[in-house]
Amino acid sequence: MEVINLLTEVNKITELYTYKKVGFLNGNILSIVQVENRTLDFHVHENSDELFYVIEGSFYLETKKNKTKVNTGEFIIVPKGVKHRPVVTDLTNFLMIELSGTLNKENSGDLYEE
């Protein structure tokens, strides 16, 4: 077992959009990433929910029906099957939790590595 400080770990990341895996839990991958000035295309995960936890900053999570702002210390869960996209303007640090295989180069902006 290991204690992980999310803020410390995300601040070690030197490049934007580089996903760093910080843990594994029951088939789920916990990744941290720094994002700025990026809007991904709408996409859907058919087999898994996806969690976005904002370590620092804020972003909008858009679906076809609404746009929700998520701030520091908050998280949002996108249920499987919901078409969505994150919209990030200012530098924002995330923890993302998803079933292994959910994120890939096609739906993460081409920089996700297994």
Buried (B, 14 or more C-beta within 10 A) or exposed (E): EEEEEBEEBBBEBEEBBBBEEBEEEEEBBBBBBBBEEBBBEEEEBEEBBBBBBBBBBBBBBBBEEEEEEBEEEEBBEBEBEBEBBBEBBEEBBBBBBBBEEBBEEEBBBEEBEE
